[in-house]
Amino acid sequence: MNKLYNEEEKCVKDEKKNLKISKTLKRRKRRRLARRIAAILIVAAILCVGGFYLSRVLTDARLKVKQIEVTGNPSADTHLLDQVTGSLIGQNILTVDMNSLSNQAKKTLQTDQISVYKKWPDTLIIKVGQVEALGAVMAGNRVIYIDQKARVVNRADYLTNVNLPIISGIKGVDMLQKGGRLSSSSREKLIDALDILSDLQDKGLLDRISEIHWTKYNTYRIITKNNSVFEVSGIDNFKKNEKYIETFLIENRSNVEVDLQIDHQAILKNRS
């Protein structure tokens, strides 16, 4: 009898215990649910408020791009950037893709020396690194200054830098005036001419050259300011005779025509 009573008492205790545990679990579940609902409501409120203010910011006339400044290199051909930046005027400054703007500016000016940043509240800054001109070509009635990679550095109505040689005789260079690209054949000739000038510049002799001319006989005539001329068949022919040309220029000889097209043989004659 006592045994039966003890078992019943145990069962009642277990039932109370299980009931207590069940109530505890339900309370915890309700609390978790309440916390989740509260979190959702808080997030929703934040999104609503944030969305409202974002909408206000994106439509704020004070943040619309009003000007684009190009700085750093006063001789850079910056008008070419108009095709890149024109569509940005009036756009909200927060929505401008700066990476895309940087890449487009680098491609347009053909230089990696570009950095872009925002000047709050309504200005974009494009900073162009210094690019040194190596020579000049005539395009119509304008002088186009170009660097070693045939990139336009500056334009002028007349020759403003008499220390830089003129590159002449290459067809199609007027395309540079319009921001276009040369044909592959013309570009190859122009790059070879620039490589010749670059080598002379490295030796400190560029200021002794007045012009390099591509002839109808497919040769380069390198004309000095002392009225002497070297004629070479191309960049390889020039390099084979580079030491001779260097010595000749250092000696500052004048009024001599030197044909160097035959390797290791210089044919000289006086110029009248």
C-alpha positions, 0 to 999 in steps of 0.5 A: 500500500505504501509502495503504491502511494509513493508511486502515485506521489512520484507521478504527481511530482513528475507531472508538476515538474513537467508542467513547470518545464513546459510553462518555462519553455513557453515563456521563453518561446514567447520572449524569443518571438517578442524579441524577433518581432521587436527586431523586425519592427526596429529594422523596418523603422530604420529602413523606412527612416533611412529610405526617406532620408536617402530619397531626400538626399538623392533628390537634393539639388545641392548634391547635383554635379555642377562642375568638373575640374581638371587639375595637375597638368596644364598642358593636358589635352583635357577637352577630350574629357568632355565626352566622358564627363558631359553626362555627369553634369546634373547627376547626384554626386553620390551616384557617380561611379568613380572607378568607371570615371577614372578608367574612362579618363585613363582610356581617353587621355591614354595615361595611367596618371589619373586620379579622381575624387569628389569635392563636396557638395557638387564638384568632381576633380580629375587630376592628371599627372604631368606628361612631357611632350617629345615632339610636335606634328602639324595638323591643319593649321595647328601644332599638336604636341605629343609624348613618346607614345603618340598621345596628345599633350597639348595643342597650339596655334603656332610652335610655342616650344622651339626646343622640340622637333617637328615630325613631318611627312607622316600621313593622317596625323590630322586625326590627332587634332580630332582626338582620333587614332592613326592608322596602324601604318602611320602610327608605326612610323610615328612611334619609330620617329618618337623612339629615335627622338627619345634616344636622342633625348636620353643623351641630352641631344634632343635640343639639337634636332629641328625636324625628323621627316618621313620621306616618300622613299620610306626613310627618315631624315633627321635634320639638325639645327645646324642644317646637317641631315642624317638619313636612316631607313628606320629605327633599327638602322638608326640604332646601328649608327647611334654612336656615330650620330651622337659623336657628330652632334656633340662635335656640332658639325654643320651643313653636312648630309650623312647617308647611313642606310648602308650599315657601318658606312657613312656617305657624307656630302656637303649641303649648300 
